[in-house]
Every structure is written in structure tokens, then in C-alpha cells.
Amino acid sequence: MSVLRTLLASLLVLAAGVTALSASTDGFRAFTSETARRVAVREHPRDLPPVLLQTAQGRTVDLASLRGRWLLVDFIYTRCLTYCSVQGNEFARLQDRLAGPIADGKVLLLSISFDPTHDGPVQLADYQSRSKDRGAGWIAARPTDTAGLEALMRGFGVTAISDGLGGYVHNAAINVVDPRGRLVAIADWDSPQEAEQVVLRGLAR
């Protein structure tokens, strides 16, 4: 009888654990905070704030003014020699692969620095040059003030922590924003084809 009670108690504990795990992982779909972020964005597109950006050319542009086209957005800092460098090269390749929609004004690539104190127009332009920018359809920019930077980081769910050596540890990804100005998908930083396919499916609708 005691064995039966022990077994029953164990089953109840197991059931409670499974229920808790299901709730905390969004029905077993998200086992990390990054995965949870991507699931949430896919199922509930997120409106983005109207933030002013300064481009590599020194011009000021409002993020809201870019609505009406698909955006592929990444967050970088120009001193990064790892993820950001690779992402820059991938954005240059995306300029080739999406050349048609870019020329038609339907797609734009946008790299935003979360290190605006260091990354001015000169540094942003150099970053694009190092990445072999094709010259069309790719904007590198920085927020014009701290409030704008914080709003963007919250809106996109980006985290950047100083590594104490002049660099940052940050979550890298390619964010897909639809023509309505909503964050609708997040792809792996090293899987630009995934982000590209989201855009192409959207253009085909």
C-alpha cells in the first residue's frame, strides 16, 4: 500500500513538473529566452517605436519613415571582429540576392549600432566598406539619443553587455520587419537565407 502511495505521489510530482515545464517553455516550444522571444514575435508581431537614426552619410532618418517596405535589421558595433563582421558580409550578399526588390523600393537592409558613442558616421561608413557594401539598399546608422537606443533595444529584444575590454557580449540575429513597421520574425545571425525567405514569401502575397 505504501508503495502504491509513493508511486502515486511520484506521478503527481512528475505531472506537476511537466505542467510547469510546458508553461515556462510555451508548450515545449521555447527552451531558452532567445527561442521564447522568437516564438512570441512570430505569433504576436511587435510594433516598433519611431526612433531617429543618424546614417553613415550623416543624414537623419526616422525609423517610422521606412515603413512601406520590408526591413532586414541587425544590431552591431563596428569594433566587433566576430559576429558583426560576419553579419556585415552577409548583408552585402543579401544586397545581391535581393537586388530586384531593393531596386523596386520594396526591401531595405538596416544595421543599427548599439554603441553610438563610438560609432559615428565615419565608423559606420568604414564598417560598410569593410563588408563590401554594394552601394544600394543598405543603411548603417546609430540612434541619435540614449532614449532612442533604449527604445530600440527593448522593441527588438536586444541585449548588449560590456565585456570590460571595450567590446560587448550580445545576442546576434537578423530581424524581419514588415511594411507595417512590425517585427514579425527573427532569424539566426548566420542564416540570412531564413530571413530572406520570410521577405520573399511576404512579397509573393
C-alpha positions in Angstrom: 0.0 0.0 0.0 2.9 2.3 0.9 4.5 1.5 -2.4 1.3 2.5 -4.2 1.1 5.8 -2.3 4.7 6.5 -3.1 4.1 5.7 -6.8 1.0 7.9 -6.9 2.9 10.8 -5.2 5.7 10.5 -7.7 3.3 10.6 -10.6 1.7 13.7 -9.2 5.1 15.4 -8.8 6.0 14.4 -12.4 2.7 15.7 -13.7 3.2 19.0 -11.9 6.7 19.2 -13.3 5.6 18.6 -16.8 2.9 21.2 -16.5 5.3 23.8 -15.1 7.8 23.0 -17.9 5.1 23.3 -20.5 4.0 26.7 -19.2 7.6 28.0 -18.9 8.6 26.9 -22.4 5.5 28.0 -24.2 4.2 24.5 -24.7 7.7 22.9 -25.0 8.5 25.2 -28.0 10.9 27.5 -26.2 13.8 26.2 -24.1 15.8 29.4 -24.0 14.9 33.0 -23.6 16.0 33.7 -27.2 13.8 30.9 -28.5 10.9 32.3 -26.5 11.5 35.7 -27.9 11.3 34.4 -31.5 8.2 32.4 -30.8 6.5 35.4 -29.2 7.4 37.7 -32.2 6.2 35.2 -34.7 2.8 34.7 -33.1 2.4 38.3 -31.9 4.1 40.8 -34.3 5.6 43.7 -32.3 5.1 47.4 -33.3 8.4 49.3 -33.3 9.0 52.8 -31.9 9.5 55.8 -34.1 13.2 56.4 -33.4 15.5 58.9 -35.0 18.7 57.5 -36.6 21.8 59.1 -37.9 23.2 57.3 -41.0 26.7 56.7 -42.2 26.2 59.7 -44.6 25.3 62.0 -41.6 21.7 62.2 -42.6 18.9 61.8 -40.0 16.1 59.3 -40.7 13.1 58.3 -38.7 12.6 54.5 -38.4 8.9 55.1 -38.9 9.6 56.8 -42.3 11.0 53.4 -43.5 7.5 51.8 -43.4 6.1 50.6 -46.6 8.9 48.2 -47.4 10.4 45.0 -45.8 13.3 45.7 -43.5 16.1 43.3 -42.5 17.6 44.7 -39.4 20.7 43.7 -37.4 22.4 45.3 -34.4 26.1 45.7 -34.4 29.1 47.7 -33.1 31.8 48.5 -35.5 34.7 47.4 -33.3 33.4 43.8 -33.2 35.7 41.4 -35.1 33.5 38.3 -34.8 29.7 38.2 -35.3 29.3 41.7 -36.5 31.9 41.3 -39.2 30.3 38.1 -40.5 26.9 39.8 -40.4 28.2 42.7 -42.4 29.5 40.3 -45.1 26.1 38.6 -45.1 24.3 41.8 -45.5 26.4 42.6 -48.6 25.5 39.2 -50.1 21.8 39.9 -49.3 22.2 43.1 -51.4 23.0 40.8 -54.3 20.3 38.2 -53.6 17.6 40.8 -53.1 18.8 43.3 -55.7 15.5 43.3 -57.6 13.2 44.1 -54.6 15.7 46.6 -53.3 15.8 48.4 -56.7 12.0 48.4 -56.6 11.9 50.1 -53.2 10.3 47.0 -51.5 13.3 45.9 -49.3 15.9 47.7 -47.2 18.7 46.4 -45.1 19.4 48.3 -41.8 22.3 47.9 -39.5 21.9 49.7 -36.2 24.8 50.4 -33.8 24.1 49.9 -30.1 27.5 51.7 -29.4 26.5 55.2 -30.7 29.1 57.0 -28.6 31.9 55.4 -30.6 30.1 54.6 -33.8 29.7 57.9 -35.7 29.1 58.3 -39.4 32.8 57.7 -40.2 33.0 54.4 -38.3 29.7 53.2 -39.8 30.8 54.1 -43.3 34.0 52.2 -42.7 32.1 49.2 -41.4 30.1 49.0 -44.6 33.2 49.5 -46.7 35.0 46.6 -44.9 31.9 44.5 -45.5 32.0 45.2 -49.3 28.8 47.3 -49.4 27.3 47.1 -52.9 26.2 50.7 -52.6 22.4 50.4 -52.7 19.7 49.3 -50.2 21.8 49.1 -47.0 21.7 51.8 -44.3 24.1 51.7 -41.4 23.0 54.1 -38.6 23.1 54.9 -34.9 20.3 56.2 -32.6 20.6 60.0 -32.1 20.0 59.8 -28.3 20.0 57.4 -25.4 16.2 57.2 -25.1 16.0 56.1 -28.8 18.7 53.5 -28.2 16.9 52.1 -25.2 13.5 52.1 -27.0 15.1 50.1 -29.9 16.8 47.6 -27.6 13.5 47.0 -25.8 11.5 46.8 -29.0 13.8 44.3 -30.7 14.6 42.5 -27.5 18.4 43.0 -28.0 20.8 42.7 -25.0 24.3 44.0 -25.1 26.6 43.8 -22.1 30.1 45.3 -21.8 32.8 42.6 -21.7 35.1 45.0 -19.8 37.6 45.0 -22.6 36.0 47.6 -24.9 33.6 45.2 -26.5 30.2 43.7 -25.9 28.5 40.3 -25.5 25.2 40.5 -27.3 22.5 38.4 -28.9 23.0 38.5 -32.7 20.2 37.9 -35.1 18.5 39.2 -38.3 15.2 40.8 -37.5 12.5 41.0 -40.1 10.2 44.0 -40.1 7.1 44.0 -42.3 5.8 47.0 -44.3 3.5 48.0 -41.4 6.5 48.6 -39.2 6.1 45.4 -37.1 8.8 43.0 -36.0 7.4 39.7 -37.4 10.3 37.2 -37.4 13.8 36.7 -36.1 16.4 34.6 -37.9 19.8 33.3 -36.8 22.6 35.7 -37.5 24.4 33.1 -39.6 21.2 32.1 -41.5 20.4 35.0 -43.8 18.5 32.7 -46.1 15.9 32.2 -43.4 15.3 35.9 -43.2 15.4 36.2 -47.0 12.7 33.6 -47.3 10.4 35.4 -44.9 10.7 38.5 -47.0 10.2 36.7 -50.3 7.1 35.0 -49.0 5.7 38.3 -47.9 6.4 39.9 -51.3 4.7 37.0 -53.0 1.4 37.5 -51.2 
